[in-house]
């Protein structure tokens, strides 16, 4: 290992001795050697001494022997990440220590995927499982919702599996495997991971090439996608050569947490787990980043716990069952009928008042102490029931006993209880309880729900 490092050092130092100072031609000179070359005839693309030739090597072979450093875009980002981006690199390497063992083990199960791709989160998210991009990509592997769902990652009111380390890593491997089979090169597969397979394919057709580096030079890719592979390569070279690049002494030694998995069968708040296990709720949340709220879903959730406290939680599972969250049910309604309507097959029953310019049309049942008022239309095959007041916008309000000040919100396509709560600075549980939502995973676009003020 030591001889290999010395060899690499000799290669780079020899190369740096002969370079000129510009952004695209080894600006690392200024950082490492502190001087410039005066040889105006020097061509870094052709004349870099002692670095192996690129030839037809695979991407990861050229990274291992450093021949990829002949690419000016790689050198550009090496300079960036060793200067202005230095703090980012140090922070990413420190964070990686918390997850590296788990991620490496998953990659070892998939030998067809280059092991070095396990370091992709250093670029994607700085190894932050809670990272959210401007385009709403989420998690360590930065999945968009429309990519995550087909890959089997769930996103509900309570959990977002894009933030689960194991599940998102396995999904990333499946996705990258598919992209490699589509494009036949890891450079193109990585570009497609960032910019989308459709964009890369159209760009290849426009540029008339299937070679990634030629595609890069054609300037047809989006800017972020153009930079993506050179950035990753530069970061990977630094990661694998920390001592040479002089950053090893700046990196704190972070040890991964020792954990065990405990299966929790109940729908309980994290605060209840804290109570019976002795582990602070904040610590439980940090070990389980996929939890979106302070609630653990029912159905056998695999909760990650500190190894020192996992057995205590197991032993106190019976106590945990006392804290189960029970969904409220609507009260039953009376069946006293009083119908007054001009439309056939319509039943308006049970001390019901239909007033104002209201239309109640065919095959509609409005029952049980219900008031339908004020320019409200209840139409075909619609059933409105159970101590409900339907007003001008056909909104179900809370019963008098639980009535609170609230505003209306119309559910849009792509909304979740969690996203609605975040938009309105509320918790999902507040919205679920006020609207008596039995299944938070199924809220339909167009539905009107109440947001507590």
Secondary structure in CASP SS format (residue, H / E / C, confidence):
PFRMAT SS
TARGET T0000
AUTHOR 0000-0000-0000
METHOD secondary structure of the structure
MODEL  1
X C 1.00
X H 1.00
X H 1.00
X H 1.00
X H 1.00
X H 1.00
X H 1.00
X H 1.00
X H 1.00
X H 1.00
X H 1.00
X H 1.00
X H 1.00
X H 1.00
X H 1.00
X H 1.00
X H 1.00
X C 1.00
X C 1.00
X C 1.00
X C 1.00
X E 1.00
X C 1.00
X C 1.00
X E 1.00
X C 1.00
X C 1.00
X H 1.00
X H 1.00
X H 1.00
X H 1.00
X H 1.00
X C 1.00
X C 1.00
X C 1.00
X C 1.00
X C 1.00
X C 1.00
X C 1.00
X C 1.00
X C 1.00
X C 1.00
X C 1.00
X H 1.00
X H 1.00
X H 1.00
X H 1.00
X C 1.00
X C 1.00
X C 1.00
X C 1.00
X C 1.00
X C 1.00
X C 1.00
X C 1.00
X C 1.00
X C 1.00
X C 1.00
X H 1.00
X H 1.00
X H 1.00
X H 1.00
X H 1.00
X H 1.00
X C 1.00
X C 1.00
X H 1.00
X H 1.00
X H 1.00
X H 1.00
X C 1.00
X H 1.00
X H 1.00
X H 1.00
X H 1.00
X H 1.00
X H 1.00
X H 1.00
X H 1.00
X H 1.00
X H 1.00
X H 1.00
X C 1.00
X C 1.00
X C 1.00
X H 1.00
X H 1.00
X H 1.00
X H 1.00
X H 1.00
X H 1.00
X H 1.00
X H 1.00
X H 1.00
X H 1.00
X H 1.00
X H 1.00
X H 1.00
X H 1.00
X H 1.00
X H 1.00
X H 1.00
X H 1.00
X H 1.00
X H 1.00
X H 1.00
X H 1.00
X H 1.00
X C 1.00
X C 1.00
X C 1.00
X C 1.00
X C 1.00
X C 1.00
X H 1.00
X H 1.00
X H 1.00
X H 1.00
X H 1.00
X C 1.00
X H 1.00
X H 1.00
X H 1.00
X H 1.00
X C 1.00
X C 1.00
X C 1.00
X C 1.00
X C 1.00
X C 1.00
X C 1.00
X E 1.00
X C 1.00
X C 1.00
X C 1.00
X C 1.00
X C 1.00
X E 1.00
X C 1.00
X C 1.00
X C 1.00
X C 1.00
X E 1.00
X C 1.00
X H 1.00
X H 1.00
X H 1.00
X H 1.00
X C 1.00
X C 1.00
X C 1.00
X C 1.00
X C 1.00
X C 1.00
X E 1.00
X C 1.00
X C 1.00
X C 1.00
X E 1.00
X E 1.00
X H 1.00
X H 1.00
X H 1.00
X C 1.00
X H 1.00
X H 1.00
X H 1.00
X H 1.00
X H 1.00
X H 1.00
X H 1.00
X H 1.00
X H 1.00
X H 1.00
X H 1.00
X H 1.00
X H 1.00
X H 1.00
X H 1.00
X H 1.00
X H 1.00
X H 1.00
X H 1.00
X C 1.00
X C 1.00
X H 1.00
X H 1.00
X H 1.00
X H 1.00
X H 1.00
X H 1.00
X H 1.00
X H 1.00
X H 1.00
X H 1.00
X C 1.00
X H 1.00
X H 1.00
X H 1.00
X H 1.00
X H 1.00
X H 1.00
X H 1.00
X H 1.00
X H 1.00
X H 1.00
X H 1.00
X C 1.00
X C 1.00
X C 1.00
X C 1.00
X H 1.00
X H 1.00
X H 1.00
X H 1.00
X H 1.00
X H 1.00
X C 1.00
X C 1.00
X C 1.00
X C 1.00
X C 1.00
X H 1.00
X H 1.00
X H 1.00
X H 1.00
X H 1.00
X H 1.00
X H 1.00
X H 1.00
X H 1.00
X H 1.00
X H 1.00
X H 1.00
X H 1.00
X H 1.00
X H 1.00
X H 1.00
X H 1.00
X H 1.00
X C 1.00
X C 1.00
X C 1.00
X C 1.00
X C 1.00
X C 1.00
X C 1.00
X H 1.00
X H 1.00
X H 1.00
X C 1.00
X C 1.00
X C 1.00
X C 1.00
X C 1.00
X C 1.00
X C 1.00
X C 1.00
X E 1.00
X E 1.00
X E 1.00
X E 1.00
X E 1.00
X E 1.00
X C 1.00
X C 1.00
X C 1.00
X E 1.00
X E 1.00
X H 1.00
X H 1.00
X H 1.00
X H 1.00
X H 1.00
X H 1.00
X H 1.00
X H 1.00
X C 1.00
X C 1.00
X C 1.00
X H 1.00
X H 1.00
X H 1.00
X H 1.00
X H 1.00
X H 1.00
X H 1.00
X C 1.00
X C 1.00
X C 1.00
X E 1.00
X C 1.00
X C 1.00
X C 1.00
X E 1.00
X E 1.00
X C 1.00
X C 1.00
X C 1.00
X C 1.00
X E 1.00
X E 1.00
X E 1.00
X E 1.00
X E 1.00
X E 1.00
X H 1.00
X H 1.00
X H 1.00
X H 1.00
X H 1.00
X H 1.00
X H 1.00
X H 1.00
X H 1.00
X C 1.00
X H 1.00
X H 1.00
X H 1.00
X H 1.00
X H 1.00
X H 1.00
X H 1.00
X E 1.00
X C 1.00
X C 1.00
X C 1.00
X C 1.00
X C 1.00
X C 1.00
X C 1.00
X C 1.00
X C 1.00
X C 1.00
X C 1.00
X C 1.00
X E 1.00
X C 1.00
X C 1.00
X C 1.00
X C 1.00
X C 1.00
X C 1.00
X C 1.00
X C 1.00
X C 1.00
X E 1.00
X E 1.00
X E 1.00
X C 1.00
X C 1.00
X C 1.00
X E 1.00
X E 1.00
X C 1.00
X C 1.00
X C 1.00
X C 1.00
X E 1.00
X E 1.00
X C 1.00
X C 1.00
X C 1.00
X C 1.00
X E 1.00
X E 1.00
X E 1.00
X C 1.00
X C 1.00
X C 1.00
X E 1.00
X E 1.00
X C 1.00
X C 1.00
X C 1.00
X C 1.00
X E 1.00
X E 1.00
X C 1.00
X C 1.00
X C 1.00
X C 1.00
X E 1.00
X E 1.00
X E 1.00
X C 1.00
X C 1.00
X C 1.00
X E 1.00
X E 1.00
X C 1.00
X C 1.00
X C 1.00
X C 1.00
X C 1.00
X E 1.00
X C 1.00
X C 1.00
X C 1.00
X H 1.00
X H 1.00
X H 1.00
X C 1.00
X C 1.00
X C 1.00
X E 1.00
X E 1.00
X E 1.00
X E 1.00
X E 1.00
X C 1.00
X C 1.00
X C 1.00
X C 1.00
X C 1.00
X C 1.00
X H 1.00
X H 1.00
X H 1.00
X H 1.00
X H 1.00
X H 1.00
X H 1.00
X C 1.00
X C 1.00
X C 1.00
X C 1.00
X H 1.00
X H 1.00
X H 1.00
X H 1.00
X H 1.00
X H 1.00
X H 1.00
X H 1.00
X C 1.00
X C 1.00
X C 1.00
X C 1.00
X C 1.00
X C 1.00
X C 1.00
X C 1.00
X C 1.00
X C 1.00
X C 1.00
X C 1.00
X E 1.00
X E 1.00
X E 1.00
X E 1.00
X E 1.00
X C 1.00
END
